Amino acid sequence: MSSNRVALFVVFIAAMLWLWYPYLTQTTPKVRNQSDVIAKPDYIATQLEQTSYNEAGIRSYTVTADKMELYQELGFSHFTMPVFTLYNGPQNWLISSTEATLYENNTLMLEGNVEAKNLTSGAMITLIKADNIRVEIDERLMQSERPVEITGPSLKITGKGLNADLNTDIIELINHTRTIYYDQ
């Protein structure tokens, strides 16, 4: 009886080795690095200073940034610590943020501590602050769906959501929450 048990045990071990062999000899799959997944920029510029002109040859905007990465195939440029100056005749705006993405259709997405300063002297609105702002550069439109703070020489307005036409200096808050007027 004991030899039958030994033979059965040997057959059982052989069957288990045969079944488990592919699993035990399998090589571990290569773990992808994050750099393998994310696209690599076509080129990188540091301490960038750039001026862009419209089709009529008029200066449209200038940008300075600590770093710019161009992703040509994906159709956008990513900026670190950018400062954009939008030129529109006498109504010019200086817009800064922590990060920004400029798409080929001249849509600019600014994110992180966005500040838009009105460079027009004597303007009723001098500064707009938000977490993120979308700027249509060609149309000179500014939009945000996040909390916004608008300040001027004698007022401070807070709200959520913003539509601004920089051509006409018409700024509309989507959801107005508070206005404070200061004595002049």
ChimeraX attribute file (.defattr): number of C-alpha atoms within 10 A of each C-alpha:
attribute: neighborCount
match mode: 1-to-1
recipient: residues
	/A:1	5
	/A:2	7
	/A:3	8
	/A:4	9
	/A:5	10
	/A:6	11
	/A:7	11
	/A:8	12
	/A:9	12
	/A:10	12
	/A:11	12
	/A:12	12
	/A:13	12
	/A:14	12
	/A:15	12
	/A:16	11
	/A:17	13
	/A:18	10
	/A:19	11
	/A:20	11
	/A:21	11
	/A:22	10
	/A:23	9
	/A:24	9
	/A:25	8
	/A:26	8
	/A:27	8
	/A:28	6
	/A:29	6
	/A:30	6
	/A:31	7
	/A:32	8
	/A:33	8
	/A:34	8
	/A:35	8
	/A:36	9
	/A:37	8
	/A:38	8
	/A:39	11
	/A:40	12
	/A:41	16
	/A:42	11
	/A:43	11
	/A:44	15
	/A:45	13
	/A:46	13
	/A:47	13
	/A:48	15
	/A:49	15
	/A:50	11
	/A:51	12
	/A:52	13
	/A:53	12
	/A:54	10
	/A:55	8
	/A:56	7
	/A:57	8
	/A:58	12
	/A:59	15
	/A:60	19
	/A:61	20
	/A:62	16
	/A:63	18
	/A:64	20
	/A:65	23
	/A:66	14
	/A:67	17
	/A:68	24
	/A:69	18
	/A:70	19
	/A:71	17
	/A:72	12
	/A:73	9
	/A:74	11
	/A:75	11
	/A:76	19
	/A:77	20
	/A:78	21
	/A:79	26
	/A:80	19
	/A:81	18
	/A:82	24
	/A:83	23
	/A:84	21
	/A:85	21
	/A:86	24
	/A:87	20
	/A:88	15
	/A:89	10
	/A:90	10
	/A:91	16
	/A:92	17
	/A:93	22
	/A:94	18
	/A:95	22
	/A:96	24
	/A:97	25
	/A:98	18
	/A:99	21
	/A:100	26
	/A:101	21
	/A:102	20
	/A:103	15
	/A:104	12
	/A:105	11
	/A:106	14
	/A:107	18
	/A:108	21
	/A:109	20
	/A:110	28
	/A:111	19
	/A:112	16
	/A:113	15
	/A:114	21
	/A:115	24
	/A:116	22
	/A:117	18
	/A:118	23
	/A:119	18
	/A:120	13
	/A:121	10
	/A:122	10
	/A:123	13
	/A:124	14
	/A:125	22
	/A:126	18
	/A:127	20
	/A:128	21
	/A:129	21
	/A:130	23
	/A:131	18
	/A:132	23
	/A:133	28
	/A:134	20
	/A:135	23
	/A:136	16
	/A:137	18
	/A:138	13
	/A:139	12
	/A:140	18
	/A:141	19
	/A:142	20
	/A:143	19
	/A:144	21
	/A:145	18
	/A:146	15
	/A:147	19
	/A:148	24
	/A:149	20
	/A:150	21
	/A:151	19
	/A:152	17
	/A:153	15
	/A:154	12
	/A:155	16
	/A:156	17
	/A:157	18
	/A:158	19
	/A:159	19
	/A:160	16
	/A:161	19
	/A:162	24
	/A:163	17
	/A:164	17
	/A:165	16
	/A:166	21
	/A:167	14
	/A:168	10
	/A:169	15
	/A:170	11
	/A:171	16
	/A:172	14
	/A:173	21
	/A:174	16
	/A:175	15
	/A:176	15
	/A:177	12
	/A:178	10
	/A:179	14
	/A:180	10
	/A:181	12
	/A:182	10
	/A:183	6
	/A:184	6
